Amino acid sequence: MKFGLKIIGFFIAAEISYLLYQSRLGAIPFLFTSVVLFYLGYRLILGSGKNRAEGRPPE
């Protein structure tokens, strides 16, 4: 279920990006993508709050 929602979200984001590129607003999808990738990298490095509370290293 979670994977399906990610796929649907990806296609919606791709469609919005395409429409913004056609309107000459191509920097907006790059900004949004950089924020999302920064957040994912931050979560990957620090791990979840549950792991930090138990003193375990991130997986």
PDB file of N, CA, C and O in Angstrom, chain B, residues numbered from 101:
ATOM      1  N   MET B 101       0.831  -1.192   0.000  1.00  0.00           N
ATOM      2  CA  MET B 101       0.000   0.000   0.000  1.00  0.00           C
ATOM      3  C   MET B 101       0.873   1.253   0.000  1.00  0.00           C
ATOM      4  O   MET B 101       0.627   2.191  -0.757  1.00  0.00           O
ATOM      5  N   LYS B 102       1.902   1.258   0.862  1.00  0.00           N
ATOM      6  CA  LYS B 102       2.782   2.417   0.942  1.00  0.00           C
ATOM      7  C   LYS B 102       3.517   2.638  -0.374  1.00  0.00           C
ATOM      8  O   LYS B 102       3.671   3.771  -0.828  1.00  0.00           O
ATOM      9  N   PHE B 103       3.972   1.534  -0.986  1.00  0.00           N
ATOM     10  CA  PHE B 103       4.692   1.623  -2.244  1.00  0.00           C
ATOM     11  C   PHE B 103       3.794   2.174  -3.343  1.00  0.00           C
ATOM     12  O   PHE B 103       4.240   2.974  -4.166  1.00  0.00           O
ATOM     13  N   GLY B 104       2.552   1.758  -3.364  1.00  0.00           N
ATOM     14  CA  GLY B 104       1.595   2.243  -4.360  1.00  0.00           C
ATOM     15  C   GLY B 104       1.347   3.733  -4.229  1.00  0.00           C
ATOM     16  O   GLY B 104       1.237   4.441  -5.230  1.00  0.00           O
ATOM     17  N   LEU B 105       1.259   4.207  -2.998  1.00  0.00           N
ATOM     18  CA  LEU B 105       1.068   5.641  -2.783  1.00  0.00           C
ATOM     19  C   LEU B 105       2.290   6.438  -3.235  1.00  0.00           C
ATOM     20  O   LEU B 105       2.153   7.548  -3.750  1.00  0.00           O
ATOM     21  N   LYS B 106       3.479   5.877  -3.046  1.00  0.00           N
ATOM     22  CA  LYS B 106       4.697   6.549  -3.511  1.00  0.00           C
ATOM     23  C   LYS B 106       4.708   6.645  -5.030  1.00  0.00           C
ATOM     24  O   LYS B 106       5.098   7.673  -5.584  1.00  0.00           O
ATOM     25  N   ILE B 107       4.286   5.586  -5.705  1.00  0.00           N
ATOM     26  CA  ILE B 107       4.248   5.584  -7.168  1.00  0.00           C
ATOM     27  C   ILE B 107       3.237   6.615  -7.666  1.00  0.00           C
ATOM     28  O   ILE B 107       3.522   7.364  -8.601  1.00  0.00           O
ATOM     29  N   ILE B 108       2.073   6.654  -7.052  1.00  0.00           N
ATOM     30  CA  ILE B 108       1.056   7.634  -7.443  1.00  0.00           C
ATOM     31  C   ILE B 108       1.563   9.046  -7.203  1.00  0.00           C
ATOM     32  O   ILE B 108       1.369   9.926  -8.042  1.00  0.00           O
ATOM     33  N   GLY B 109       2.210   9.273  -6.066  1.00  0.00           N
ATOM     34  CA  GLY B 109       2.777  10.589  -5.764  1.00  0.00           C
ATOM     35  C   GLY B 109       3.845  10.984  -6.766  1.00  0.00           C
ATOM     36  O   GLY B 109       3.937  12.149  -7.153  1.00  0.00           O
ATOM     37  N   PHE B 110       4.660  10.014  -7.191  1.00  0.00           N
ATOM     38  CA  PHE B 110       5.688  10.291  -8.185  1.00  0.00           C
ATOM     39  C   PHE B 110       5.068  10.742  -9.508  1.00  0.00           C
ATOM     40  O   PHE B 110       5.533  11.708 -10.112  1.00  0.00           O
ATOM     41  N   PHE B 111       4.035  10.055  -9.953  1.00  0.00           N
ATOM     42  CA  PHE B 111       3.403  10.425 -11.212  1.00  0.00           C
ATOM     43  C   PHE B 111       2.715  11.784 -11.131  1.00  0.00           C
ATOM     44  O   PHE B 111       2.738  12.546 -12.098  1.00  0.00           O
ATOM     45  N   ILE B 112       2.111  12.094 -10.002  1.00  0.00           N
ATOM     46  CA  ILE B 112       1.500  13.407  -9.829  1.00  0.00           C
ATOM     47  C   ILE B 112       2.566  14.494  -9.840  1.00  0.00           C
ATOM     48  O   ILE B 112       2.387  15.538 -10.467  1.00  0.00           O
ATOM     49  N   ALA B 113       3.679  14.249  -9.145  1.00  0.00           N
ATOM     50  CA  ALA B 113       4.775  15.224  -9.128  1.00  0.00           C
ATOM     51  C   ALA B 113       5.372  15.395 -10.523  1.00  0.00           C
ATOM     52  O   ALA B 113       5.723  16.509 -10.910  1.00  0.00           O
ATOM     53  N   ALA B 114       5.491  14.308 -11.281  1.00  0.00           N
ATOM     54  CA  ALA B 114       6.025  14.392 -12.640  1.00  0.00           C
ATOM     55  C   ALA B 114       5.100  15.216 -13.532  1.00  0.00           C
ATOM     56  O   ALA B 114       5.574  16.007 -14.348  1.00  0.00           O
ATOM     57  N   GLU B 115       3.810  15.043 -13.390  1.00  0.00           N
ATOM     58  CA  GLU B 115       2.845  15.808 -14.183  1.00  0.00           C
ATOM     59  C   GLU B 115       2.903  17.296 -13.835  1.00  0.00           C
ATOM     60  O   GLU B 115       2.885  18.147 -14.724  1.00  0.00           O
ATOM     61  N   ILE B 116       2.971  17.605 -12.547  1.00  0.00           N
ATOM     62  CA  ILE B 116       3.069  19.002 -12.123  1.00  0.00           C
ATOM     63  C   ILE B 116       4.372  19.615 -12.620  1.00  0.00           C
ATOM     64  O   ILE B 116       4.388  20.762 -13.067  1.00  0.00           O
ATOM     65  N   SER B 117       5.467  18.856 -12.544  1.00  0.00           N
ATOM     66  CA  SER B 117       6.755  19.340 -13.043  1.00  0.00           C
ATOM     67  C   SER B 117       6.683  19.635 -14.532  1.00  0.00           C
ATOM     68  O   SER B 117       7.194  20.657 -14.988  1.00  0.00           O
ATOM     69  N   TYR B 118       6.059  18.759 -15.285  1.00  0.00           N
ATOM     70  CA  TYR B 118       5.925  18.963 -16.724  1.00  0.00           C
ATOM     71  C   TYR B 118       5.144  20.243 -17.019  1.00  0.00           C
ATOM     72  O   TYR B 118       5.526  21.027 -17.887  1.00  0.00           O
ATOM     73  N   LEU B 119       4.056  20.444 -16.294  1.00  0.00           N
ATOM     74  CA  LEU B 119       3.253  21.648 -16.518  1.00  0.00           C
ATOM     75  C   LEU B 119       4.027  22.910 -16.143  1.00  0.00           C
ATOM     76  O   LEU B 119       3.906  23.933 -16.817  1.00  0.00           O
ATOM     77  N   LEU B 120       4.815  22.847 -15.082  1.00  0.00           N
ATOM     78  CA  LEU B 120       5.618  24.008 -14.697  1.00  0.00           C
ATOM     79  C   LEU B 120       6.718  24.287 -15.717  1.00  0.00           C
ATOM     80  O   LEU B 120       7.018  25.449 -15.993  1.00  0.00           O
ATOM     81  N   TYR B 121       7.320  23.247 -16.278  1.00  0.00           N
ATOM     82  CA  TYR B 121       8.339  23.448 -17.315  1.00  0.00           C
ATOM     83  C   TYR B 121       7.729  24.094 -18.551  1.00  0.00           C
ATOM     84  O   TYR B 121       8.362  24.932 -19.192  1.00  0.00           O
ATOM     85  N   GLN B 122       6.514  23.712 -18.884  1.00  0.00           N
ATOM     86  CA  GLN B 122       5.850  24.308 -20.039  1.00  0.00           C
ATOM     87  C   GLN B 122       5.530  25.784 -19.801  1.00  0.00           C
ATOM     88  O   GLN B 122       5.437  26.561 -20.751  1.00  0.00           O
ATOM     89  N   SER B 123       5.363  26.168 -18.544  1.00  0.00           N
ATOM     90  CA  SER B 123       5.076  27.565 -18.184  1.00  0.00           C
ATOM     91  C   SER B 123       6.348  28.358 -17.903  1.00  0.00           C
ATOM     92  O   SER B 123       6.283  29.488 -17.420  1.00  0.00           O
ATOM     93  N   ARG B 124       7.514  27.762 -18.207  1.00  0.00           N
ATOM     94  CA  ARG B 124       8.819  28.386 -17.970  1.00  0.00           C
ATOM     95  C   ARG B 124       9.088  28.643 -16.485  1.00  0.00           C
ATOM     96  O   ARG B 124       9.721  29.637 -16.130  1.00  0.00           O
ATOM     97  N   LEU B 125       8.614  27.759 -15.635  1.00  0.00           N
ATOM     98  CA  LEU B 125       8.851  27.831 -14.191  1.00  0.00           C
ATOM     99  C   LEU B 125       9.589  26.568 -13.738  1.00  0.00           C
ATOM    100  O   LEU B 125       9.215  25.951 -12.741  1.00  0.00           O
ATOM    101  N   GLY B 126      10.622  26.194 -14.464  1.00  0.00           N
ATOM    102  CA  GLY B 126      11.319  24.942 -14.228  1.00  0.00           C
ATOM    103  C   GLY B 126      12.132  24.902 -12.953  1.00  0.00           C
ATOM    104  O   GLY B 126      12.502  23.816 -12.507  1.00  0.00           O
ATOM    105  N   ALA B 127      12.427  26.045 -12.348  1.00  0.00           N
ATOM    106  CA  ALA B 127      13.225  26.043 -11.129  1.00  0.00           C
ATOM    107  C   ALA B 127      12.418  25.560  -9.917  1.00  0.00           C
ATOM    108  O   ALA B 127      12.998  25.096  -8.936  1.00  0.00           O
ATOM    109  N   ILE B 128      11.118  25.664  -9.978  1.00  0.00           N
ATOM    110  CA  ILE B 128      10.280  25.260  -8.843  1.00  0.00           C
ATOM    111  C   ILE B 128      10.385  23.749  -8.586  1.00  0.00           C
ATOM    112  O   ILE B 128      10.561  23.359  -7.432  1.00  0.00           O
ATOM    113  N   PRO B 129      10.284  22.881  -9.604  1.00  0.00           N
ATOM    114  CA  PRO B 129      10.459  21.449  -9.328  1.00  0.00           C
ATOM    115  C   PRO B 129      11.851  21.112  -8.799  1.00  0.00           C
ATOM    116  O   PRO B 129      11.989  20.223  -7.959  1.00  0.00           O
ATOM    117  N   PHE B 130      12.891  21.814  -9.280  1.00  0.00           N
ATOM    118  CA  PHE B 130      14.233  21.567  -8.758  1.00  0.00           C
ATOM    119  C   PHE B 130      14.326  21.940  -7.286  1.00  0.00           C
ATOM    120  O   PHE B 130      14.950  21.224  -6.504  1.00  0.00           O
ATOM    121  N   LEU B 131      13.716  23.045  -6.906  1.00  0.00           N
ATOM    122  CA  LEU B 131      13.724  23.458  -5.504  1.00  0.00           C
ATOM    123  C   LEU B 131      13.006  22.433  -4.636  1.00  0.00           C
ATOM    124  O   LEU B 131      13.512  22.043  -3.584  1.00  0.00           O
ATOM    125  N   PHE B 132      11.841  22.001  -5.070  1.00  0.00           N
ATOM    126  CA  PHE B 132      11.076  21.015  -4.311  1.00  0.00           C
ATOM    127  C   PHE B 132      11.842  19.697  -4.207  1.00  0.00           C
ATOM    128  O   PHE B 132      11.876  19.081  -3.141  1.00  0.00           O
ATOM    129  N   THR B 133      12.456  19.263  -5.310  1.00  0.00           N
ATOM    130  CA  THR B 133      13.222  18.025  -5.309  1.00  0.00           C
ATOM    131  C   THR B 133      14.417  18.115  -4.373  1.00  0.00           C
ATOM    132  O   THR B 133      14.730  17.150  -3.677  1.00  0.00           O
ATOM    133  N   SER B 134      15.086  19.260  -4.348  1.00  0.00           N
ATOM    134  CA  SER B 134      16.241  19.402  -3.462  1.00  0.00           C
ATOM    135  C   SER B 134      15.810  19.349  -1.995  1.00  0.00           C
ATOM    136  O   SER B 134      16.524  18.780  -1.169  1.00  0.00           O
ATOM    137  N   VAL B 135      14.665  19.927  -1.659  1.00  0.00           N
ATOM    138  CA  VAL B 135      14.172  19.878  -0.279  1.00  0.00           C
ATOM    139  C   VAL B 135      13.837  18.440   0.107  1.00  0.00           C
ATOM    140  O   VAL B 135      14.181  17.996   1.203  1.00  0.00           O
ATOM    141  N   VAL B 136      13.170  17.711  -0.782  1.00  0.00           N
ATOM    142  CA  VAL B 136      12.794  16.322  -0.492  1.00  0.00           C
ATOM    143  C   VAL B 136      14.036  15.449  -0.335  1.00  0.00           C
ATOM    144  O   VAL B 136      14.108  14.644   0.593  1.00  0.00           O
ATOM    145  N   LEU B 137      15.016  15.598  -1.231  1.00  0.00           N
ATOM    146  CA  LEU B 137      16.225  14.790  -1.136  1.00  0.00           C
ATOM    147  C   LEU B 137      17.049  15.142   0.099  1.00  0.00           C
ATOM    148  O   LEU B 137      17.665  14.262   0.700  1.00  0.00           O
ATOM    149  N   PHE B 138      17.068  16.421   0.485  1.00  0.00           N
ATOM    150  CA  PHE B 138      17.754  16.799   1.716  1.00  0.00           C
ATOM    151  C   PHE B 138      17.103  16.131   2.922  1.00  0.00           C
ATOM    152  O   PHE B 138      17.797  15.616   3.798  1.00  0.00           O
ATOM    153  N   TYR B 139      15.776  16.139   2.967  1.00  0.00           N
ATOM    154  CA  TYR B 139      15.060  15.512   4.074  1.00  0.00           C
ATOM    155  C   TYR B 139      15.335  14.006   4.123  1.00  0.00           C
ATOM    156  O   TYR B 139      15.574  13.457   5.199  1.00  0.00           O
ATOM    157  N   LEU B 140      15.302  13.336   2.969  1.00  0.00           N
ATOM    158  CA  LEU B 140      15.560  11.895   2.945  1.00  0.00           C
ATOM    159  C   LEU B 140      16.986  11.580   3.383  1.00  0.00           C
ATOM    160  O   LEU B 140      17.211  10.613   4.111  1.00  0.00           O
ATOM    161  N   GLY B 141      17.949  12.386   2.944  1.00  0.00           N
ATOM    162  CA  GLY B 141      19.327  12.180   3.373  1.00  0.00           C
ATOM    163  C   GLY B 141      19.507  12.426   4.860  1.00  0.00           C
ATOM    164  O   GLY B 141      20.247  11.706   5.530  1.00  0.00           O
ATOM    165  N   TYR B 142      18.833  13.440   5.372  1.00  0.00           N
ATOM    166  CA  TYR B 142      18.895  13.751   6.805  1.00  0.00           C
ATOM    167  C   TYR B 142      18.339  12.596   7.628  1.00  0.00           C
ATOM    168  O   TYR B 142      18.920  12.212   8.643  1.00  0.00           O
ATOM    169  N   ARG B 143      17.209  12.044   7.184  1.00  0.00           N
ATOM    170  CA  ARG B 143      16.626  10.896   7.883  1.00  0.00           C
ATOM    171  C   ARG B 143      17.521   9.670   7.787  1.00  0.00           C
ATOM    172  O   ARG B 143      17.618   8.898   8.740  1.00  0.00           O
ATOM    173  N   LEU B 144      18.177   9.484   6.644  1.00  0.00           N
ATOM    174  CA  LEU B 144      19.046   8.341   6.463  1.00  0.00           C
ATOM    175  C   LEU B 144      20.265   8.431   7.380  1.00  0.00           C
ATOM    176  O   LEU B 144      20.677   7.428   7.964  1.00  0.00           O
ATOM    177  N   ILE B 145      20.837   9.617   7.507  1.00  0.00           N
ATOM    178  CA  ILE B 145      22.023   9.790   8.343  1.00  0.00           C
ATOM    179  C   ILE B 145      21.677   9.678   9.824  1.00  0.00           C
ATOM    180  O   ILE B 145      22.369   8.980  10.565  1.00  0.00           O
ATOM    181  N   LEU B 146      20.631  10.346  10.260  1.00  0.00           N
ATOM    182  CA  LEU B 146      20.299  10.350  11.687  1.00  0.00           C
ATOM    183  C   LEU B 146      19.496   9.132  12.121  1.00  0.00           C
ATOM    184  O   LEU B 146      19.541   8.755  13.292  1.00  0.00           O
ATOM    185  N   GLY B 147      18.776   8.519  11.219  1.00  0.00           N
ATOM    186  CA  GLY B 147      17.927   7.393  11.592  1.00  0.00           C
ATOM    187  C   GLY B 147      16.633   7.888  12.218  1.00  0.00           C
ATOM    188  O   GLY B 147      16.438   9.091  12.387  1.00  0.00           O
ATOM    189  N   SER B 148      15.775   6.981  12.551  1.00  0.00           N
ATOM    190  CA  SER B 148      14.498   7.361  13.142  1.00  0.00           C
ATOM    191  C   SER B 148      14.678   7.752  14.606  1.00  0.00           C
ATOM    192  O   SER B 148      15.690   7.414  15.220  1.00  0.00           O
ATOM    193  N   GLY B 149      13.722   8.447  15.155  1.00  0.00           N
ATOM    194  CA  GLY B 149      13.770   8.870  16.546  1.00  0.00           C
ATOM    195  C   GLY B 149      13.781   7.694  17.497  1.00  0.00           C
ATOM    196  O   GLY B 149      14.353   7.783  18.583  1.00  0.00           O
ATOM    197  N   LYS B 150      13.158   6.591  17.108  1.00  0.00           N
ATOM    198  CA  LYS B 150      13.116   5.396  17.943  1.00  0.00           C
ATOM    199  C   LYS B 150      14.530   4.834  18.134  1.00  0.00           C
ATOM    200  O   LYS B 150      14.902   4.435  19.237  1.00  0.00           O
ATOM    201  N   ASN B 151      15.311   4.809  17.050  1.00  0.00           N
ATOM    202  CA  ASN B 151      16.675   4.293  17.158  1.00  0.00           C
ATOM    203  C   ASN B 151      17.542   5.201  18.015  1.00  0.00           C
ATOM    204  O   ASN B 151      18.350   4.713  18.804  1.00  0.00           O
ATOM    205  N   ARG B 152      17.390   6.510  17.877  1.00  0.00           N
ATOM    206  CA  ARG B 152      18.194   7.437  18.669  1.00  0.00           C
ATOM    207  C   ARG B 152      17.847   7.346  20.149  1.00  0.00           C
ATOM    208  O   ARG B 152      18.727   7.481  21.000  1.00  0.00           O
ATOM    209  N   ALA B 153      16.569   7.118  20.468  1.00  0.00           N
ATOM    210  CA  ALA B 153      16.156   7.037  21.861  1.00  0.00           C
ATOM    211  C   ALA B 153      16.732   5.773  22.529  1.00  0.00           C
ATOM    212  O   ALA B 153      17.019   5.767  23.726  1.00  0.00           O
ATOM    213  N   GLU B 154      16.891   4.724  21.741  1.00  0.00           N
ATOM    214  CA  GLU B 154      17.422   3.472  22.281  1.00  0.00           C
ATOM    215  C   GLU B 154      18.949   3.404  22.203  1.00  0.00           C
ATOM    216  O   GLU B 154      19.555   2.452  22.694  1.00  0.00           O
ATOM    217  N   GLY B 155      19.565   4.406  21.589  1.00  0.00           N
ATOM    218  CA  GLY B 155      21.015   4.438  21.496  1.00  0.00           C
ATOM    219  C   GLY B 155      21.604   3.533  20.434  1.00  0.00           C
ATOM    220  O   GLY B 155      22.802   3.252  20.446  1.00  0.00           O
ATOM    221  N   ARG B 156      20.760   3.073  19.506  1.00  0.00           N
ATOM    222  CA  ARG B 156      21.237   2.212  18.421  1.00  0.00           C
ATOM    223  C   ARG B 156      21.685   3.068  17.244  1.00  0.00           C
ATOM    224  O   ARG B 156      21.153   4.158  17.035  1.00  0.00           O
ATOM    225  N   PRO B 157      22.651   2.590  16.480  1.00  0.00           N
ATOM    226  CA  PRO B 157      23.051   3.324  15.261  1.00  0.00           C
ATOM    227  C   PRO B 157      21.967   3.197  14.190  1.00  0.00           C
ATOM    228  O   PRO B 157      21.177   2.253  14.223  1.00  0.00           O
ATOM    229  N   PRO B 158      21.923   4.138  13.242  1.00  0.00           N
ATOM    230  CA  PRO B 158      20.904   4.045  12.175  1.00  0.00           C
ATOM    231  C   PRO B 158      21.140   2.826  11.297  1.00  0.00           C
ATOM    232  O   PRO B 158      22.279   2.402  11.105  1.00  0.00           O
ATOM    233  N   GLU B 159      20.070   2.271  10.769  1.00  0.00           N
ATOM    234  CA  GLU B 159      20.161   1.070   9.925  1.00  0.00           C
ATOM    235  C   GLU B 159      20.413   1.452   8.498  1.00  0.00           C
ATOM    236  O   GLU B 159      20.521   0.580   7.636  1.00  0.00           O
TER     237      GLU B 159
END
